[in-house]
Amino acid sequence: MEKYVNIMLDKAFKTVFGEKQVAIDFINATLEGER
């Protein structure tokens, strides 16, 4: 069975997006082309 990180959990979310720049880059990449 493969293991994965469920980012819907608080601890996993903070681990993935704990750094402000990582969160900003992710949001910018997700919204690219929306303007």
Jmol script that loads the backbone (N, CA, C; Angstrom):
load data "model"
ATOM      1  N   MET A   1       0.846  -1.182   0.000  1.00  0.00           N
ATOM      2  CA  MET A   1       0.000   0.000   0.000  1.00  0.00           C
ATOM      3  C   MET A   1       0.891   1.245   0.000  1.00  0.00           C
ATOM      4  N   GLU A   2       0.611   2.149  -0.916  1.00  0.00           N
ATOM      5  CA  GLU A   2       1.401   3.371  -1.008  1.00  0.00           C
ATOM      6  C   GLU A   2       0.947   4.376   0.038  1.00  0.00           C
ATOM      7  N   LYS A   3       1.900   5.151   0.524  1.00  0.00           N
ATOM      8  CA  LYS A   3       1.581   6.193   1.492  1.00  0.00           C
ATOM      9  C   LYS A   3       1.568   7.530   0.781  1.00  0.00           C
ATOM     10  N   TYR A   4       0.693   8.399   1.192  1.00  0.00           N
ATOM     11  CA  TYR A   4       0.629   9.740   0.630  1.00  0.00           C
ATOM     12  C   TYR A   4       0.279  10.723   1.736  1.00  0.00           C
ATOM     13  N   VAL A   5       0.506  11.993   1.463  1.00  0.00           N
ATOM     14  CA  VAL A   5       0.203  13.038   2.432  1.00  0.00           C
ATOM     15  C   VAL A   5      -1.148  13.635   2.073  1.00  0.00           C
ATOM     16  N   ASN A   6      -2.080  13.565   2.988  1.00  0.00           N
ATOM     17  CA  ASN A   6      -3.391  14.165   2.790  1.00  0.00           C
ATOM     18  C   ASN A   6      -3.310  15.615   3.256  1.00  0.00           C
ATOM     19  N   ILE A   7      -3.250  16.560   2.291  1.00  0.00           N
ATOM     20  CA  ILE A   7      -3.068  17.963   2.679  1.00  0.00           C
ATOM     21  C   ILE A   7      -4.325  18.576   3.283  1.00  0.00           C
ATOM     22  N   MET A   8      -5.412  17.828   3.323  1.00  0.00           N
ATOM     23  CA  MET A   8      -6.619  18.337   3.969  1.00  0.00           C
ATOM     24  C   MET A   8      -6.491  18.274   5.495  1.00  0.00           C
ATOM     25  N   LEU A   9      -5.514  17.538   5.989  1.00  0.00           N
ATOM     26  CA  LEU A   9      -5.266  17.494   7.422  1.00  0.00           C
ATOM     27  C   LEU A   9      -4.420  18.695   7.818  1.00  0.00           C
ATOM     28  N   ASP A  10      -4.673  19.239   8.978  1.00  0.00           N
ATOM     29  CA  ASP A  10      -4.018  20.473   9.418  1.00  0.00           C
ATOM     30  C   ASP A  10      -2.498  20.354   9.444  1.00  0.00           C
ATOM     31  N   LYS A  11      -1.988  19.283  10.025  1.00  0.00           N
ATOM     32  CA  LYS A  11      -0.531  19.127  10.130  1.00  0.00           C
ATOM     33  C   LYS A  11       0.109  19.019   8.750  1.00  0.00           C
ATOM     34  N   ALA A  12      -0.488  18.253   7.867  1.00  0.00           N
ATOM     35  CA  ALA A  12       0.063  18.109   6.515  1.00  0.00           C
ATOM     36  C   ALA A  12      -0.006  19.430   5.762  1.00  0.00           C
ATOM     37  N   PHE A  13      -1.098  20.164   5.912  1.00  0.00           N
ATOM     38  CA  PHE A  13      -1.239  21.458   5.244  1.00  0.00           C
ATOM     39  C   PHE A  13      -0.149  22.419   5.699  1.00  0.00           C
ATOM     40  N   LYS A  14       0.083  22.471   6.999  1.00  0.00           N
ATOM     41  CA  LYS A  14       1.122  23.356   7.538  1.00  0.00           C
ATOM     42  C   LYS A  14       2.512  22.916   7.088  1.00  0.00           C
ATOM     43  N   THR A  15       2.716  21.612   6.927  1.00  0.00           N
ATOM     44  CA  THR A  15       4.006  21.116   6.465  1.00  0.00           C
ATOM     45  C   THR A  15       4.249  21.513   5.017  1.00  0.00           C
ATOM     46  N   VAL A  16       3.236  21.350   4.176  1.00  0.00           N
ATOM     47  CA  VAL A  16       3.378  21.657   2.748  1.00  0.00           C
ATOM     48  C   VAL A  16       3.436  23.159   2.509  1.00  0.00           C
ATOM     49  N   PHE A  17       2.526  23.897   3.130  1.00  0.00           N
ATOM     50  CA  PHE A  17       2.415  25.328   2.866  1.00  0.00           C
ATOM     51  C   PHE A  17       2.930  26.190   4.016  1.00  0.00           C
ATOM     52  N   GLY A  18       3.753  25.627   4.870  1.00  0.00           N
ATOM     53  CA  GLY A  18       4.274  26.351   6.023  1.00  0.00           C
ATOM     54  C   GLY A  18       5.152  27.530   5.649  1.00  0.00           C
ATOM     55  N   GLU A  19       5.825  27.411   4.531  1.00  0.00           N
ATOM     56  CA  GLU A  19       6.653  28.511   4.067  1.00  0.00           C
ATOM     57  C   GLU A  19       5.814  29.409   3.169  1.00  0.00           C
ATOM     58  N   LYS A  20       5.813  30.680   3.473  1.00  0.00           N
ATOM     59  CA  LYS A  20       4.971  31.639   2.765  1.00  0.00           C
ATOM     60  C   LYS A  20       5.250  31.637   1.265  1.00  0.00           C
ATOM     61  N   GLN A  21       6.509  31.594   0.866  1.00  0.00           N
ATOM     62  CA  GLN A  21       6.848  31.660  -0.552  1.00  0.00           C
ATOM     63  C   GLN A  21       6.346  30.429  -1.307  1.00  0.00           C
ATOM     64  N   VAL A  22       6.348  29.267  -0.675  1.00  0.00           N
ATOM     65  CA  VAL A  22       5.835  28.053  -1.309  1.00  0.00           C
ATOM     66  C   VAL A  22       4.343  28.203  -1.580  1.00  0.00           C
ATOM     67  N   ALA A  23       3.609  28.723  -0.601  1.00  0.00           N
ATOM     68  CA  ALA A  23       2.173  28.926  -0.766  1.00  0.00           C
ATOM     69  C   ALA A  23       1.891  29.936  -1.872  1.00  0.00           C
ATOM     70  N   ILE A  24       2.644  31.022  -1.916  1.00  0.00           N
ATOM     71  CA  ILE A  24       2.452  32.046  -2.946  1.00  0.00           C
ATOM     72  C   ILE A  24       2.735  31.468  -4.327  1.00  0.00           C
ATOM     73  N   ASP A  25       3.820  30.720  -4.468  1.00  0.00           N
ATOM     74  CA  ASP A  25       4.157  30.111  -5.756  1.00  0.00           C
ATOM     75  C   ASP A  25       3.080  29.135  -6.206  1.00  0.00           C
ATOM     76  N   PHE A  26       2.542  28.345  -5.271  1.00  0.00           N
ATOM     77  CA  PHE A  26       1.491  27.383  -5.606  1.00  0.00           C
ATOM     78  C   PHE A  26       0.231  28.095  -6.085  1.00  0.00           C
ATOM     79  N   ILE A  27      -0.179  29.126  -5.367  1.00  0.00           N
ATOM     80  CA  ILE A  27      -1.382  29.869  -5.751  1.00  0.00           C
ATOM     81  C   ILE A  27      -1.189  30.546  -7.100  1.00  0.00           C
ATOM     82  N   ASN A  28      -0.032  31.146  -7.320  1.00  0.00           N
ATOM     83  CA  ASN A  28       0.243  31.790  -8.601  1.00  0.00           C
ATOM     84  C   ASN A  28       0.230  30.786  -9.746  1.00  0.00           C
ATOM     85  N   ALA A  29       0.787  29.606  -9.546  1.00  0.00           N
ATOM     86  CA  ALA A  29       0.799  28.576 -10.584  1.00  0.00           C
ATOM     87  C   ALA A  29      -0.612  28.070 -10.864  1.00  0.00           C
ATOM     88  N   THR A  30      -1.417  27.959  -9.818  1.00  0.00           N
ATOM     89  CA  THR A  30      -2.787  27.483  -9.976  1.00  0.00           C
ATOM     90  C   THR A  30      -3.641  28.491 -10.736  1.00  0.00           C
ATOM     91  N   LEU A  31      -3.432  29.768 -10.468  1.00  0.00           N
ATOM     92  CA  LEU A  31      -4.256  30.816 -11.077  1.00  0.00           C
ATOM     93  C   LEU A  31      -3.663  31.381 -12.366  1.00  0.00           C
ATOM     94  N   GLU A  32      -2.595  30.785 -12.853  1.00  0.00           N
ATOM     95  CA  GLU A  32      -1.952  31.277 -14.068  1.00  0.00           C
ATOM     96  C   GLU A  32      -2.943  31.239 -15.232  1.00  0.00           C
ATOM     97  N   GLY A  33      -3.061  32.355 -15.938  1.00  0.00           N
ATOM     98  CA  GLY A  33      -3.970  32.434 -17.071  1.00  0.00           C
ATOM     99  C   GLY A  33      -5.380  32.864 -16.710  1.00  0.00           C
ATOM    100  N   GLU A  34      -5.638  33.164 -15.466  1.00  0.00           N
ATOM    101  CA  GLU A  34      -6.977  33.575 -15.037  1.00  0.00           C
ATOM    102  C   GLU A  34      -7.238  35.054 -15.267  1.00  0.00           C
ATOM    103  N   ARG A  35      -6.206  35.836 -15.516  1.00  0.00           N
ATOM    104  CA  ARG A  35      -6.400  37.278 -15.684  1.00  0.00           C
ATOM    105  C   ARG A  35      -6.792  37.604 -17.087  1.00  0.00           C
TER     106      ARG A  35
END
end "model"
wireframe off; spacefill off
backbone 0.3
color backbone group
